[in-house]
Protein backbone atom coordinates (compact mmCIF):
# COMPACT_ATOMS: atom_id res chain seq x y z
CA UNK A 1 0.00 0.00 0.00
CA UNK A 2 2.78 2.40 0.92
CA UNK A 3 4.53 1.59 -2.36
CA UNK A 4 1.33 2.35 -4.26
CA UNK A 5 0.94 5.68 -2.49
CA UNK A 6 4.53 6.63 -3.22
CA UNK A 7 4.10 5.81 -6.92
CA UNK A 8 0.85 7.80 -7.04
CA UNK A 9 2.47 10.79 -5.35
CA UNK A 10 5.45 10.63 -7.72
CA UNK A 11 3.09 10.49 -10.73
CA UNK A 12 1.16 13.52 -9.50
CA UNK A 13 4.39 15.43 -9.00
CA UNK A 14 5.44 14.68 -12.59
CA UNK A 15 2.03 15.77 -13.93
CA UNK A 16 2.22 18.98 -11.90
CA UNK A 17 5.69 19.77 -13.17
CA UNK A 18 4.60 19.08 -16.76
CA UNK A 19 1.56 21.36 -16.41
CA UNK A 20 3.69 24.11 -14.88
CA UNK A 21 6.20 23.74 -17.67
CA UNK A 22 3.45 23.96 -20.30
CA UNK A 23 2.00 27.06 -18.67
CA UNK A 24 5.42 28.68 -18.47
CA UNK A 25 6.06 27.91 -22.14
CA UNK A 26 2.70 29.37 -23.14
CA UNK A 27 3.38 32.51 -21.12
CA UNK A 28 6.83 32.85 -22.66
CA UNK A 29 5.43 32.43 -26.18
CA UNK A 30 2.68 34.99 -25.50
CA UNK A 31 5.23 37.50 -24.22
CA UNK A 32 7.50 36.87 -27.19
CA UNK A 33 4.60 37.44 -29.56
CA UNK A 34 3.67 40.66 -27.77
CA UNK A 35 7.28 41.85 -27.91
CA UNK A 36 7.44 41.08 -31.62
CA UNK A 37 4.22 43.02 -32.24
CA UNK A 38 5.63 45.99 -30.31
CA UNK A 39 8.90 45.82 -32.23
CA UNK A 40 7.01 45.82 -35.53
CA UNK A 41 4.90 48.78 -34.43
CA UNK A 42 7.94 50.78 -33.38
CA UNK A 43 9.73 49.84 -36.61
CA UNK A 44 6.73 51.10 -38.61
CA UNK A 45 6.86 54.43 -36.77
CA UNK A 46 10.54 55.02 -37.59
CA UNK A 47 11.68 56.79 -40.75
CA UNK A 48 15.20 56.22 -42.06
CA UNK A 49 17.13 56.26 -45.32
CA UNK A 50 15.18 54.12 -47.78
CA UNK A 51 11.75 54.96 -46.29
CA UNK A 52 9.10 56.41 -48.60
CA UNK A 53 5.65 57.87 -48.29
CA UNK A 54 3.62 60.85 -47.16
CA UNK A 55 5.19 61.00 -43.69
CA UNK A 56 8.63 61.32 -45.29
CA UNK A 57 7.27 64.07 -47.51
CA UNK A 58 5.92 65.95 -44.50
CA UNK A 59 9.28 65.64 -42.71
CA UNK A 60 10.97 67.01 -45.84
CA UNK A 61 8.48 69.87 -46.09
CA UNK A 62 9.05 70.95 -42.51
CA UNK A 63 12.83 70.66 -42.75
CA UNK A 64 12.79 72.65 -45.99
CA UNK A 65 10.63 75.40 -44.46
CA UNK A 66 13.14 75.66 -41.59
CA UNK A 67 16.18 75.78 -43.87
CA UNK A 68 17.65 72.34 -43.16
CA UNK A 69 16.69 70.67 -46.44
CA UNK A 70 17.26 71.88 -50.00
CA UNK A 71 16.17 68.87 -52.05
CA UNK A 72 12.85 67.90 -53.59
CA UNK A 73 9.87 67.21 -51.35
CA UNK A 74 9.27 63.85 -53.02
CA UNK A 75 8.59 61.47 -50.13
CA UNK A 76 11.82 59.55 -50.69
CA UNK A 77 14.20 59.40 -47.71
CA UNK A 78 17.56 59.67 -49.44
CA UNK A 79 21.01 60.86 -48.46
CA UNK A 80 19.96 64.51 -48.66
CA UNK A 81 17.05 63.97 -46.29
CA UNK A 82 19.26 62.06 -43.88
CA UNK A 83 21.80 64.90 -43.89
CA UNK A 84 19.01 67.41 -43.17
CA UNK A 85 17.64 65.25 -40.34
CA UNK A 86 21.11 65.01 -38.77
CA UNK A 87 21.52 68.80 -38.94
CA UNK A 88 18.10 69.26 -37.34
CA UNK A 89 18.91 66.73 -34.62
CA UNK A 90 22.23 68.43 -33.79
CA UNK A 91 20.53 71.81 -33.58
CA UNK A 92 17.89 70.43 -31.22
CA UNK A 93 20.23 68.43 -28.96
CA UNK A 94 19.05 65.03 -30.20
CA UNK A 95 21.05 61.93 -31.08
CA UNK A 96 22.35 62.79 -34.55
CA UNK A 97 21.76 59.45 -36.26
CA UNK A 98 19.68 60.60 -39.22
CA UNK A 99 16.74 58.45 -38.10
CA UNK A 100 13.33 59.98 -37.42
CA UNK A 101 12.19 58.19 -34.26
CA UNK A 102 9.97 59.27 -31.38
CA UNK A 103 12.17 62.12 -30.12
CA UNK A 104 12.73 63.56 -33.59
CA UNK A 105 9.03 63.28 -34.44
CA UNK A 106 8.31 65.26 -31.27
CA UNK A 107 10.85 67.94 -32.13
CA UNK A 108 9.33 68.21 -35.61
CA UNK A 109 5.88 68.68 -34.08
CA UNK A 110 4.63 65.37 -35.49
CA UNK A 111 3.80 63.51 -32.26
CA UNK A 112 0.39 62.40 -33.50
CA UNK A 113 1.87 60.95 -36.67
CA UNK A 114 4.22 58.82 -34.57
CA UNK A 115 1.46 57.69 -32.24
CA UNK A 116 -0.84 56.70 -35.10
CA UNK A 117 1.86 54.86 -37.03
CA UNK A 118 2.81 53.05 -33.83
CA UNK A 119 -0.81 52.09 -33.23
CA UNK A 120 -1.14 54.06 -30.01
CA UNK A 121 -4.50 54.61 -28.36
CA UNK A 122 -5.94 56.52 -25.46
CA UNK A 123 -8.68 58.84 -24.39
CA UNK A 124 -9.78 61.88 -26.30
CA UNK A 125 -6.76 64.19 -26.60
CA UNK A 126 -6.65 67.82 -25.66
CA UNK A 127 -5.94 70.23 -28.47
CA UNK A 128 -2.57 71.41 -27.19
CA UNK A 129 -0.69 73.24 -29.92
CA UNK A 130 -3.99 74.40 -31.45
CA UNK A 131 -4.69 77.32 -29.13
CA UNK A 132 -6.86 79.12 -31.68
CA UNK A 133 -9.41 76.33 -31.54
CA UNK A 134 -11.51 74.80 -28.79
CA UNK A 135 -11.89 71.18 -27.77
CA UNK A 136 -15.31 71.34 -29.45
CA UNK A 137 -13.63 72.35 -32.71
CA UNK A 138 -11.25 69.41 -32.40
CA UNK A 139 -14.12 67.05 -31.67
CA UNK A 140 -16.16 68.23 -34.66
CA UNK A 141 -13.18 68.06 -36.99
CA UNK A 142 -12.42 64.52 -35.79
CA UNK A 143 -16.06 63.55 -36.31
CA UNK A 144 -16.03 64.83 -39.88
CA UNK A 145 -12.72 63.10 -40.64
CA UNK A 146 -14.02 59.82 -39.22
CA UNK A 147 -17.35 60.06 -41.04
CA UNK A 148 -15.81 61.01 -44.37
CA UNK A 149 -12.58 59.02 -44.37
CA UNK A 150 -12.37 56.28 -41.75
CA UNK A 151 -11.39 53.77 -44.45
CA UNK A 152 -8.50 55.92 -45.67
CA UNK A 153 -4.86 55.89 -44.60
CA UNK A 154 -3.73 58.17 -41.79
CA UNK A 155 -2.36 60.66 -44.31
CA UNK A 156 -5.64 60.50 -46.20
CA UNK A 157 -7.52 61.35 -43.02
CA UNK A 158 -5.20 64.28 -42.25
CA UNK A 159 -5.80 65.46 -45.82
CA UNK A 160 -9.56 65.62 -45.24
CA UNK A 161 -8.96 67.67 -42.10
CA UNK A 162 -6.56 69.91 -44.01
CA UNK A 163 -9.21 70.69 -46.63
CA UNK A 164 -11.58 71.77 -43.88
CA UNK A 165 -8.89 73.94 -42.30
CA UNK A 166 -8.04 75.45 -45.70
CA UNK A 167 -11.68 76.36 -46.15
CA UNK A 168 -11.76 78.03 -42.73
CA UNK A 169 -8.86 80.22 -43.86
CA UNK A 170 -10.37 80.94 -47.30
CA UNK A 171 -12.56 83.99 -47.86
CA UNK A 172 -14.81 81.85 -50.08
CA UNK A 173 -16.02 79.73 -47.15
CA UNK A 174 -17.26 80.22 -43.57
CA UNK A 175 -14.45 81.14 -41.18
CA UNK A 176 -15.18 78.55 -38.49
CA UNK A 177 -14.85 74.77 -38.44
CA UNK A 178 -18.53 74.32 -37.61
CA UNK A 179 -19.50 76.75 -40.36
CA UNK A 180 -17.47 74.81 -42.92
CA UNK A 181 -18.62 71.36 -41.80
CA UNK A 182 -22.30 72.28 -41.68
CA UNK A 183 -22.37 74.44 -44.81
CA UNK A 184 -25.31 73.20 -46.85
CA UNK A 185 -24.34 70.41 -49.23
CA UNK A 186 -20.65 70.58 -48.36
CA UNK A 187 -20.16 67.08 -46.92
CA UNK A 188 -22.02 63.86 -47.66
CA UNK A 189 -21.46 62.68 -44.09
CA UNK A 190 -23.53 65.57 -42.76
CA UNK A 191 -26.33 64.90 -45.25
CA UNK A 192 -26.58 61.16 -44.51
CA UNK A 193 -26.06 61.47 -40.75
CA UNK A 194 -22.67 59.75 -40.47
CA UNK A 195 -21.34 62.95 -38.89
CA UNK A 196 -22.99 61.70 -35.68
CA UNK A 197 -20.70 58.65 -35.43
CA UNK A 198 -18.18 58.74 -32.57
CA UNK A 199 -14.64 59.27 -33.92
CA UNK A 200 -11.77 56.96 -33.01
CA UNK A 201 -8.33 57.93 -31.74
CA UNK A 202 -6.85 58.00 -35.25
CA UNK A 203 -9.42 60.59 -36.31
CA UNK A 204 -8.54 62.74 -33.28
CA UNK A 205 -4.85 62.49 -34.10
CA UNK A 206 -5.48 63.39 -37.74
CA UNK A 207 -7.62 66.35 -36.69
CA UNK A 208 -4.90 67.68 -34.42
CA UNK A 209 -2.24 67.24 -37.11
CA UNK A 210 -4.43 69.16 -39.56
CA UNK A 211 -4.99 71.91 -37.00
CA UNK A 212 -1.24 72.08 -36.40
CA UNK A 213 -0.57 72.75 -40.07
CA UNK A 214 0.10 69.42 -41.76
CA UNK A 215 -1.44 69.74 -45.21
CA UNK A 216 -0.80 66.73 -47.49
CA UNK A 217 -3.06 68.40 -50.09
CA UNK A 218 -0.88 71.50 -50.55
CA UNK A 219 -3.71 73.96 -50.09
CA UNK A 220 -6.65 72.13 -51.64
CA UNK A 221 -10.21 73.27 -50.98
CA UNK A 222 -12.01 70.27 -52.44
CA UNK A 223 -11.82 66.50 -52.50
CA UNK A 224 -13.98 63.79 -54.01
CA UNK A 225 -14.13 60.09 -54.72
CA UNK A 226 -14.33 59.75 -58.53
CA UNK A 227 -15.95 56.33 -58.16
CA UNK A 228 -19.06 57.77 -56.54
CA UNK A 229 -19.06 61.51 -57.31
CA UNK A 230 -21.97 62.62 -59.50
CA UNK A 231 -21.34 66.36 -59.84
CA UNK A 232 -19.84 67.31 -63.21
CA UNK A 233 -18.68 70.56 -61.59
CA UNK A 234 -16.26 68.85 -59.23
CA UNK A 235 -14.59 66.96 -62.07
CA UNK A 236 -13.69 70.29 -63.58
CA UNK A 237 -11.55 71.36 -60.62
CA UNK A 238 -7.77 71.23 -61.03
CA UNK A 239 -6.33 68.08 -59.46
CA UNK A 240 -3.37 68.62 -57.13
CA UNK A 241 -2.87 65.16 -55.65
CA UNK A 242 -4.56 61.80 -55.12
CA UNK A 243 -4.46 60.09 -51.73
CA UNK A 244 -6.20 56.75 -51.41
CA UNK A 245 -9.65 56.92 -52.99
CA UNK A 246 -9.84 60.71 -52.89
CA UNK A 247 -8.82 63.27 -55.49
CA UNK A 248 -7.81 66.60 -53.93
CA UNK A 249 -8.34 69.71 -56.01
CA UNK A 250 -8.40 73.50 -56.04
N, C-alpha and C positions, 0 to 999 in steps of 0.2 A: 504493500500500500504506500509506504513511504517513497519507494522507488517511483511509483506511478505519479505521486504528487510532485516529486522533483522533476520528472520529465515534463509534466504539464506546465509547471512553473517556468521551466527553461524555454518551452515552446512559446508561452505567452510573452516572455521577454524578447525572444527573437521577432515575433510578430510586432511587438511594440516598437522595437528598434527599426524594423522595416518601414512601418507606417510613419515614424518620425523622419526617417531618411527620405521617404517619398514626399512628405509635406515640405521638408527643407528644400528639396530639389525643385518642387513646384514654385515655392516662394522665390528661390534664386532665379528661376527662369522668368517669372513674372517681373522681377526687378530688372533683369537684364533687358527684357522687352521694353519696359518703361524707359530705361536709360537710353536704349537705341532710338526710341521715338523722340525723346528729348534732344538727343544729338542731331537727329535729322531735322527737327524743327529749328534748332539753333543754326545749323548749316544753311537752311533755306533763308534765314534772316540775315546772313552775312553776304556782303558783296565784295568781290575781289577780282583781280585781273582775270579776264575770261568770262565774267558774268555779263549777261545782257538783259535788256528789258526796260520797262518804264521806270522802275525805281532807280536804275543806273542813270537813265536820262534826267531824272529829277535831281540826283546828286550832281551830275554835270552842270545842270542849269544853275543850281545854287552856287556851286564853286565858280562858275563863270561870272555870275553876277557880282561875286565878292572878289574877283580878280585873281583867283588861284588857277583857273583853267582857261586855256586859249584855244582848245580844239573844238571839234564839232560836237554838238549836243545830239548824239546819234544812238544813245542807249547801249553802246559797246564799251566795256571796261577794258581799255587798252593801256599801254605804257604811259600815255599822256595823262589819262585819268588817275592812274596810280600815283604819278608824280605830283599831281595837284592835291590828291588826298593826303599824301605825306606832308606836303607843305602846310596844308590846313591843320593837320594833326600837330605838327611842331608848333605852330602859332598858338594852338589852343591847349598846349601842355598834355597832349595825349601820346600814347605809344605810337611812334611813327613807323607803322608797318605797311601802310598803303592798303589796309583792309578796312572796309566799312562795317564795323560790328556795333554792338549796343552803344558804347560810349561815343563813337563817332556819329552814329545816327542821332543821338541826343544833342550833340554839339551842332549838328546841321539843322536841328529843329524838326527832325523826322521821327520822333518817338513813336507815334501812332503807326507809322509804316512798319517799324521794327516789330511792334507788338502784334500787328495783324499778320505779318509774314511768319512770325514765330507761333501763331495760333493762340496768343494770349486771350484771356477773358477776364471779366470782372463786372462790377456794378456800373451803373451809368456814370460816365466820367463828367467831371466839371469842365467848363470851357476855359481853362487857364490858357493864356496866350491869345485869347480871342476877346479882349476886354471890351470891344465895341459891341459885342452881342451878349444876349442874356442866355441863361440855361434853357429858356423856352425856345429861343431861336435855334439853339443847337439841337434840341429835341425835335423840332419841326423839320429841320434840315435832314436829320437822321431818318425821320419817318418817310420823307419824300425819297431819299436815296434808297431806302429799303424797299419801298413800294414800287419804285420805278426800275431798280437795278439789282435786286438781291441775287439774281443768277449770274451777274457779271463778276469779273475779276475785281480785286481790291482797287486797282488803278481805274478800272471802269466805273466803279462806284464813286471814287474821288472825282472823276470827270463829271459825273452828273451833278455833284455838289458844286463843282467849279462853275458849271453853266449857270446854276442858280445864283451864285455869288457874283458872277459877271453881269447878270441881269440887274441885280441890286445896284451895282455901280454904274449901269448904263442909264442915260437919260430917257431911253425909249421904253423903259419898264418901271414898275413901282420900285421905290427905294428901300423897301424892307423885305426880309425873307418871307414873312407871311403874305405880304402883298404879291410877291412874285409867285409863290406856291399856289395861292388861291385865285390868281388872275383867271378870269373865265376862259375855259378852253385850253389853258396852258399845259396842263399835265393830265394824261389819261388816268393816272392813279387817283387823282382827286375826283374825276368824273365817275369812276367805277367803284369808289369807296375803299380802294386798297390803301389809301393814305392813312386809314385808321388802324392798320396793322402795327403791332409793337415792333420797333426796330431792334436788331441784334447789336452785339458789341462792335462788329465789323462796320456796320452802318454809322455808329457813333464815331468810331475812329476816322472813317472816311469824311464825315461831316466836319470834324475838327481839323483834319488836314486841309480840307477845302477852305475853311475859315482862315486858316493860318497862311494861305497863299499858294498852296500847291495847285497848279492848273495844268493837268495833262492835255488840255484842249487848246492851249495857247490863245485864250481869249474868246472862245466860241460862245455864242448866245443861243444856239439851237443844237438839238440832237434828235435823231430818229432811228427807228429800226426799219430799214428798207423792205424787210420781209412782210411787215404788217402795216406800214404807213400808207395812207390813202390820199393824203393831200398832195396835189400836183405842185402846190406852192413850195412846199418844203424841199422837194427834189430840185428846185431851182436855186437853192442856196449854195454858196461856194463851200465845198468840202475842204476841211483843214486836216482832219485825221480820222481814223477809224479805230475804235477800241472795242473788242468783242463784237457784239451784235449791233452796236450803235455807230452811226455816222455823226460826226460832230462838225458843225458848219457855222458860218458867219452870215 
